[in-house]
Each structure stands twice: as C-alpha cells, then as structure tokens.
Amino acid sequence: MRCFHLDWRTFLVLACASFTILPLTAVADQPARTAPPLEQPPQSQAAQEAVVVPPTDNPQVLQFKNNRVELTLPKGYAIKKFAPAGNAEYAFSGPKNPDGTSPGVMTLVIDLQAADQRPADKAVLEMMMNPGKANLNDFQQKDNAAVEINGKSFENADYSGSLPDGKSLKGFFYVGRLKNGYLVFAGRDGGDYFKDSSDTLRGIVSSCRVQGE
C-alpha cells in the first residue's frame, strides 16, 4: 500500500478560497514542512478559478467526482465552485460583516485510491489543522467529541488565532469517512462574529446527506 498524504494545493484552496477574510500567507504540505509563499496572493489565484453557482431550492445537491452530497443552505448565502485537479470543492459565504469579512463554509471530498493506506479520521482532521498551526498567531485548537450526522460519524475540532495584521479568526473542521475517502467541512468567520454565526455555519454541516452510502 502506498502512504496517503494531502498535497499543499488542497490546503491552499481549503484555507483561502472561500472567504473574504485575509488569506493565510503560506500553506502546509505535510506536518514536517511548509510550502513557500506564492508570488500572487492565494486568494486572488483561487478567485480566478471560482465559478458562481446560483442556489436552487433546498436541498442543494453538490456533485463531486465520486459522490453526491445534499445540504441545506441558509437564505442569503452564495455558492462558489472550484475544480482543482479535476475534483469539485464548494464554498458557501454569508452576508458581509461590518468589517467586510463574511462567514463561510467550504466542503470537499478527499478521494482515496484502492492502493492508498487509509489514515485514521483523527489524523485527517489534524492534517487540516496544519495551515492554522503554521500561519496563525496564538493558534489554539479544541478537540470535540465525534458527532453523528445523518448516519455518518464526523471527527471535529474548533480553532482560533489571529492573522498577521492582528485580525482574529475562529472556525472549525469536520471530517467524515466515506466508502472511498473523506468528506471535509471547514467553517470560519472573523473572531468578533463567530459567536453569532457559529450555529448557522454548523447547521450547514449538520444538514448534509451523502447519497448512495
């Protein structure tokens, strides 16, 4: 079996693409090293790849390479779709905060090949935390008990920290196991607004249903 790892491009899109909050300045590849800063700001590069998807009546149906996921989107939230390396990733952003930032959730599916050695769900969750650990000041992580969402177990954790300009950031990651991979949700908002938006962001996650599993 070949060893499974996430490449830095996955972290880049997950960390930077879906939000108007300032992007992280660098992204982690594996726990032992950090990718070099890009010449262009990551958010600008990701924005060039985004396609605006008009919301439909709920539930929204998200088409991934090997999976379809249904979820409920709150009123006023916009959808953007990204397609790095041929797989889809979706970003949902809410109405802007007074400082111009927006609450948001991003979801993606990490596909595994038959020859991949499957890591533990907790290990994938820790991989998702690496960009924050590497790039946020005063980074703090709070691990939560696994939760069941419509028949699937999700490991999850909250985090907080501050960007280089001092702006605070709070958010969460959820990682759920699929037959051939993992379903990942990443939510975040400016630290001053996360208390008010957290329930709405988590509601998007808790509404998800994976078709065909």
LUMPAMAR-673787 format. One line per field, with one value per residue (C-alpha): residue number from 0; x, y, z; residue in three letters. Coordinates in nm, 4 decimals, padded with zeros to 6 digits. Layout:
LUMPAMAR-673787
k = NUM, ...;
u = X, ...;
v = Y, ...;
w = Z, ...;
r = ALA, ...;
end
This chain:
LUMPAMAR-673787
k = 0, 1, 2, 3, 4, 5, 6, 7, 8, 9, 10, 11, 12, 13, 14, 15, 16, 17, 18, 19, 20, 21, 22, 23, 24, 25, 26, 27, 28, 29, 30, 31, 32, 33, 34, 35, 36, 37, 38, 39, 40, 41, 42, 43, 44, 45, 46, 47, 48, 49, 50, 51, 52, 53, 54, 55, 56, 57, 58, 59, 60, 61, 62, 63, 64, 65, 66, 67, 68, 69, 70, 71, 72, 73, 74, 75, 76, 77, 78, 79, 80, 81, 82, 83, 84, 85, 86, 87, 88, 89, 90, 91, 92, 93, 94, 95, 96, 97, 98, 99, 100, 101, 102, 103, 104, 105, 106, 107, 108, 109, 110, 111, 112, 113, 114, 115, 116, 117, 118, 119, 120, 121, 122, 123, 124, 125, 126, 127, 128, 129, 130, 131, 132, 133, 134, 135, 136, 137, 138, 139, 140, 141, 142, 143, 144, 145, 146, 147, 148, 149, 150, 151, 152, 153, 154, 155, 156, 157, 158, 159, 160, 161, 162, 163, 164, 165, 166, 167, 168, 169, 170, 171, 172, 173, 174, 175, 176, 177, 178, 179, 180, 181, 182, 183, 184, 185, 186, 187, 188, 189, 190, 191, 192, 193, 194, 195, 196, 197, 198, 199, 200, 201, 202, 203, 204, 205, 206, 207, 208, 209, 210, 211, 212;
u = 00.0000, 00.1219, 00.1189, -00.1598, -00.0884, -00.2551, -00.0722, -00.0287, -00.2691, -00.5576, -00.4668, -00.4330, -00.7826, -00.9390, -00.7735, -00.8049, -01.0603, -01.4000, -01.3712, -01.3160, -01.1110, -00.7447, -00.5786, -00.3053, 00.0386, 00.1629, 00.0240, 00.1436, 00.2232, 00.2955, 00.3375, 00.7151, 00.7337, 00.5639, 00.5153, 00.6880, 00.4733, 00.3139, 00.4128, 00.0470, -00.1818, -00.3508, -00.6967, -00.6508, -00.5299, -00.8164, -01.0703, -00.9724, -01.0785, -01.4131, -01.7453, -02.0537, -02.3332, -02.6858, -02.8517, -03.1543, -03.4408, -03.3056, -03.1580, -02.8574, -02.7075, -02.3282, -02.1664, -01.8195, -01.6017, -01.7370, -02.0065, -02.3176, -02.3951, -02.7171, -02.7276, -02.9464, -02.8161, -02.9366, -03.1081, -02.8661, -02.5697, -02.3819, -02.2170, -01.8835, -01.7438, -01.3760, -01.2277, -00.8596, -00.7078, -01.0407, -01.2355, -01.5032, -01.4919, -01.7747, -01.7646, -02.0689, -02.0399, -02.2929, -02.3761, -02.0811, -01.9915, -01.9418, -01.5655, -01.6131, -01.5433, -01.8006, -01.8909, -01.8369, -01.8152, -01.6168, -01.6672, -01.4611, -01.4189, -01.0751, -01.0753, -00.8581, -00.7288, -00.7612, -00.3870, -00.3899, -00.3339, -00.6335, -00.5366, -00.7496, -01.0198, -00.8451, -00.5237, -00.7007, -00.8506, -00.5031, -00.3764, -00.6499, -00.5355, -00.1749, -00.2147, -00.3588, -00.0819, 00.1792, 00.0326, -00.1960, -00.0588, -00.1695, -00.3250, -00.5476, -00.7267, -01.0171, -01.0951, -01.4602, -01.6319, -01.7231, -02.0784, -02.3156, -02.4768, -02.7441, -02.5798, -02.2154, -01.9621, -01.7598, -01.4466, -01.4377, -01.2443, -01.2622, -00.9724, -00.8864, -00.5952, -00.5040, -00.3800, -00.0545, -00.2457, -00.3906, -00.7413, -00.8834, -01.0175, -01.2274, -01.3561, -01.3932, -01.3226, -01.5394, -01.4058, -01.6388, -01.5449, -01.6813, -01.6505, -01.3631, -01.2381, -01.3377, -01.5940, -01.4466, -01.6177, -01.4265, -01.6116, -01.4785, -01.5576, -01.3921, -01.3396, -01.5738, -01.8594, -01.8081, -02.0201, -02.3223, -02.2561, -02.1350, -02.4773, -02.5664, -02.2353, -02.2655, -02.6241, -02.4972, -02.2734, -02.5429, -02.7830, -02.5542, -02.6602, -02.4340, -02.6292, -02.5665, -02.3882;
v = 00.0000, 00.3482, 00.6075, 00.8644, 01.2366, 01.5626, 01.7923, 02.1620, 02.2601, 02.1018, 02.3043, 02.6214, 02.6082, 02.4949, 02.7694, 03.0629, 03.0261, 03.0725, 03.3757, 03.7490, 03.7303, 03.7882, 03.4688, 03.2860, 03.3780, 03.0236, 02.6729, 02.3459, 02.0423, 01.7783, 01.8236, 01.8499, 02.1296, 02.4418, 02.5344, 02.8542, 03.1666, 03.2120, 03.5073, 03.6037, 03.6230, 03.2827, 03.4357, 03.6108, 03.2926, 03.0881, 03.3530, 03.3159, 02.9522, 03.0140, 02.9711, 03.1272, 02.8706, 03.0111, 02.8473, 02.6281, 02.5425, 02.3421, 02.0910, 02.1936, 01.8961, 01.9034, 01.6883, 01.5592, 01.3259, 01.0082, 01.1338, 01.3490, 01.5407, 01.7185, 02.0055, 02.2967, 02.6467, 02.9444, 03.2301, 03.4922, 03.2553, 03.2451, 02.9403, 02.9251, 02.6128, 02.5345, 02.2487, 02.1981, 01.8775, 01.7845, 01.7496, 01.9865, 02.1961, 02.4229, 02.7423, 02.8974, 03.2557, 03.4546, 03.8247, 04.0505, 04.1617, 04.5332, 04.4979, 04.3424, 03.9821, 03.7063, 03.3878, 03.0847, 02.7089, 02.5116, 02.1443, 01.8979, 01.5246, 01.3668, 01.0620, 00.7624, 00.5122, 00.1397, 00.1208, 00.4038, 00.3247, 00.4803, 00.7089, 00.7425, 01.0089, 01.1948, 01.2007, 01.3692, 01.6228, 01.7033, 01.7475, 02.0037, 02.1980, 02.2275, 02.5517, 02.7254, 02.5980, 02.7181, 03.0565, 03.1896, 03.3670, 03.2409, 02.9337, 02.7296, 02.4040, 02.2486, 01.8871, 01.7907, 01.4554, 01.2847, 01.3572, 01.1562, 01.3417, 01.1551, 00.8193, 00.9263, 00.9890, 01.3121, 01.3939, 01.7677, 02.0432, 02.4188, 02.6600, 03.0240, 03.2539, 03.5819, 03.6811, 03.8736, 04.2037, 04.1199, 04.0360, 03.7467, 03.4303, 03.1434, 02.8320, 02.4556, 02.1444, 01.8329, 01.5122, 01.2225, 00.8869, 00.7807, 00.4433, 00.5694, 00.8771, 01.1589, 01.4386, 01.7571, 02.0753, 02.3879, 02.6820, 03.0144, 03.3764, 03.6812, 03.6232, 03.9065, 03.7495, 03.3741, 03.3502, 03.4761, 03.2830, 02.9531, 02.7883, 02.8836, 02.7518, 02.4273, 02.3966, 02.3711, 02.0823, 01.9047, 01.9165, 01.7127, 01.3788, 01.1650, 00.9965, 00.6318, 00.5412;
w = 00.0000, -00.0736, 00.2005, 00.1815, 00.2230, 00.1312, -00.1065, -00.0328, -00.3104, -00.1185, 00.1893, -00.0165, -00.1612, 00.1649, 00.3680, 00.1292, -00.1456, 00.0104, 00.2359, 00.2136, 00.5342, 00.4502, 00.3260, 00.5093, 00.3823, 00.3364, 00.3461, 00.4896, 00.2774, 00.5354, 00.9119, 00.8723, 00.6176, 00.4886, 00.1243, 00.0063, -00.0304, -00.3707, -00.5870, -00.6230, -00.3180, -00.2768, -00.2599, -00.5965, -00.7611, -00.6203, -00.7162, -01.0824, -01.0633, -00.8910, -01.0676, -00.9092, -00.8775, -00.8306, -00.5283, -00.6007, -00.3717, -00.0790, -00.0565, -00.2618, -00.4492, -00.4710, -00.7366, -00.6568, -00.8598, -00.6994, -00.4606, -00.4384, -00.1212, -00.0247, 00.2224, 00.3259, 00.2629, 00.4708, 00.2933, 00.1677, 00.1276, -00.2036, -00.3633, -00.5422, -00.7048, -00.7530, -00.9519, -00.8636, -01.0026, -01.1603, -00.8364, -00.7125, -00.3978, -00.2860, -00.0811, 00.0861, 00.2070, 00.4040, 00.4174, 00.4869, 00.8366, 00.9118, 00.8554, 00.5113, 00.6104, 00.5637, 00.7484, 00.5335, 00.4986, 00.2443, 00.1643, -00.0350, -00.0801, -00.0472, -00.2753, -00.1977, -00.4483, -00.3811, -00.3127, -00.0589, 00.3049, 00.4805, 00.7702, 01.0804, 01.0696, 01.3533, 01.1513, 00.8587, 01.0994, 01.2291, 00.8708, 00.8143, 01.1189, 00.9983, 00.7958, 01.1003, 01.3248, 01.0772, 00.9891, 01.2627, 01.5661, 01.9077, 01.7448, 01.9747, 01.8984, 02.0890, 02.0028, 02.0315, 02.0680, 01.7417, 01.6263, 01.4090, 01.1196, 00.9263, 00.9842, 00.9429, 01.2172, 01.1992, 01.3946, 01.4589, 01.6292, 01.6773, 01.6371, 01.6921, 01.6171, 01.4587, 01.1138, 01.0644, 01.0662, 01.4073, 01.2843, 01.4851, 01.3247, 01.4615, 01.2923, 01.2818, 01.0788, 01.0407, 00.8824, 00.7957, 00.6448, 00.3056, 00.1365, -00.0773, 00.1026, 00.3367, 00.3409, 00.4885, 00.6062, 00.7057, 00.8576, 00.9785, 01.0495, 01.1993, 01.5700, 01.6666, 01.4679, 01.5061, 01.8212, 01.6254, 01.3040, 01.4508, 01.4822, 01.1240, 00.9888, 01.1841, 01.0646, 00.7072, 00.8141, 01.0149, 00.7191, 00.4928, 00.3488, 00.1314, -00.1468, -00.2173, 00.1058;
r = MET, ARG, CYS, PHE, HIS, LEU, ASP, TRP, ARG, THR, PHE, LEU, VAL, LEU, ALA, CYS, ALA, SER, PHE, THR, ILE, LEU, PRO, LEU, THR, ALA, VAL, ALA, ASP, GLN, PRO, ALA, ARG, THR, ALA, PRO, PRO, LEU, GLU, GLN, PRO, PRO, GLN, SER, GLN, ALA, ALA, GLN, GLU, ALA, VAL, VAL, VAL, PRO, PRO, THR, ASP, ASN, PRO, GLN, VAL, LEU, GLN, PHE, LYS, ASN, ASN, ARG, VAL, GLU, LEU, THR, LEU, PRO, LYS, GLY, TYR, ALA, ILE, LYS, LYS, PHE, ALA, PRO, ALA, GLY, ASN, ALA, GLU, TYR, ALA, PHE, SER, GLY, PRO, LYS, ASN, PRO, ASP, GLY, THR, SER, PRO, GLY, VAL, MET, THR, LEU, VAL, ILE, ASP, LEU, GLN, ALA, ALA, ASP, GLN, ARG, PRO, ALA, ASP, LYS, ALA, VAL, LEU, GLU, MET, MET, MET, ASN, PRO, GLY, LYS, ALA, ASN, LEU, ASN, ASP, PHE, GLN, GLN, LYS, ASP, ASN, ALA, ALA, VAL, GLU, ILE, ASN, GLY, LYS, SER, PHE, GLU, ASN, ALA, ASP, TYR, SER, GLY, SER, LEU, PRO, ASP, GLY, LYS, SER, LEU, LYS, GLY, PHE, PHE, TYR, VAL, GLY, ARG, LEU, LYS, ASN, GLY, TYR, LEU, VAL, PHE, ALA, GLY, ARG, ASP, GLY, GLY, ASP, TYR, PHE, LYS, ASP, SER, SER, ASP, THR, LEU, ARG, GLY, ILE, VAL, SER, SER, CYS, ARG, VAL, GLN, GLY, GLU;
end
